[in-house]
Amino acid sequence: MLVAEAYGLSAFDFARVLTAFPLLDREQPPLAGDCFVTDASADDAGTLEKPWGWVQEKPRSFITRDLCLLTWLRHKGEAVPPDL
């Protein structure tokens, strides 16, 4: 969190950085609805068509990322979005 502050990251930027670490919560079971969305092709198994193309949703926990973001937002005095 201190590094994010030193670099002047926004909450969005901080979330993006934390999401780039796929092993962060690998031992944590995902909550209902938590998934990581990746690009896919129409031929891949389990793909969904979205307006921007084909994607694949993979269950993934974000509990550590969410806790870091919640702490960051409280530290900065910013409102916590309902979909954190």
Order of alpha helices (4+ residues) and beta strands (2+ residues): alpha-alpha-beta-beta-beta-alpha
